[in-house]
Amino acid sequence: MYKAFGIINSSSRNIWVEGLQDYRPIGAFSFLGRYRVIDFSISNMTNSGIDRIQVYINTKPRSLVEHLGTGRHYNINSKSGKLQLLFSQTDARSDIYNTDVQAYYENLEYIKRMQHPYVVIAPSYFVYSANYDELIEQHIKSGADITMLYHSVDNAKESFLNCTVVNLNRQKGVLSLEPNQGNTAKRNVSLATYVMKRELFIDLILKAKETSSMFTLKDIINDQCSAPEPLDVRGVAHKGFFAAINDFNAYFRANMDLIDYKNAQSLFMADWPIYTRTNNSSPTHYYETASIRNSVVSNGCIIEGTIENSVVGRGCVIHKGAVVKNSIILAGAEIGEDTIVENTVVDKRAKLLRVKEVISSPDNPGYIRRQDIL
């Protein structure tokens, strides 16, 4: 294990998930009925031996703060480890100054206090599993200034349109970072995960502030790739399942993709647990009229109806005759008798009692707001 601390950034300028993000940051989104999106980033760090972690939050912090708590449920060493929540004052979602660099700059004192020689920086809106200890080892052996993760895809024309892509040379050196414009199918999608020395990270924060108040960490790294004395930035390929939760359709697809057992196996591994906050609730009660096919159903539910190819969160009620198909039902929601829900995300504690059909297109899933009664 190498001496490193972790940073998880929830500031995501130019990324907005319609509906869901009105109530909570992306890291706090329910995922697969059991997890929150941020659980994957934190679990990657703690499984890699990183137990000093800073989480930067700048909008609607309540649900994320409640979920993270002291961090003990992430298997963080209670004596040497700490999960530290840091806040940024810039909270307008469309504000051009709402950047990760701004959040780091406002909390620079806490970064300087860290005694660890290396830092691993990861976003809160990606879902993947990776061993950061191995990544740090590759970084040190290569002698690079910065090492970053990327994932090669062949569907970049229609997916990952809000993501950054990495242009590499034959030696996996990073030439530049640019937005995915959807003009090429095969691209290397950045996972926005970086390893570097703490001193270099601090230097980049200060350079970014001097260069432009709009600069993000990605911008200053890209700028330094083509500087007169460029930084040596290397790319490392990620293997296995990954998803970028950067718009509503991406959130929907990521949940649907992981219903497939083969996809789930490449994310959830026996020796790589994904930690989350748990609660005590009764097992789900399945009535004789219940029919479940190819779905993920959490505990504490009452199921009388039919569920197909769907994700159902904790404490949901699916009444007799109801049909939930290709949908995501978040915790505490209730689907009334003989109601059909298809290709829809139903937010927490919403109740579909009088409406009999909520059906959307698979390419354009629908959304029912939190605590709505229909």
C-alpha angles and dihedrals in degrees: 000000000000123000104257139136125214135233123196115190122203094180105109112171114194091019118105128162107206116235101356095060092054087078107031143005117269092255089063095053114124110248127195089347094282111052139054118230093245091058090079095055094046093044091051088056098045092044087053092054096259107136102160105078132168118202116197116209128179110161136047094345101175101092093041093047091049092050096046096044111158092336094242092129089062091066093250114166105257094212105041100018134076139177106213122193114209126186136211122210095217105092108157108117095213095039111127089214094057096105137142089243090058090053092049092046093052089053098036092125091065093049091051090051092062112104095198115112095217136046130201114205120196135165125241095227101067124088115207142110121242138157106236092186089065090044091054090049091053089047093053095045092050094052090223124154093224132013120196137185123238135171124215114228135177099204101063092127093071103018138050091027093152093047133097120248126210124226110208136187122223092274092055090255113151112244097177147334120230140165117271105251094183094242098119129045099208112060140144107243115209115232088204088235117136138179121200143135116286092238092054091049091054090047091052092051091054093044091050091052091049093048102046138340087223096056120119126199088261090053095052092046090050089047091052092051089070099032120125086257100030126201117245102245117179130192125221120196119236120216128201133035120341136165134185111218094205103128139017096264091049091054091050094047094047092056092044093048092055093056083076105090094216092055091046091052091059090055104034109053128178093236095041110060121193107222125210141160110278132199135197114254137144123268117269113274114226115195125209090259093056120111120185124184129174095338143127112232121183127214128276095041131133110217122189099143139056126289121187129178092340144123117233120190131215122302098008124153119215107185129213114290094014118133121205112186131173090347143124116228113191126213120302097009121143127212113198130225116297092359117146118211117182133170092354140126111221110197127221119305094355115149124212099191109137104025112084102196131039104168127160137172118272088232093051109032119200129237133214113198125240114280092001116151115211 
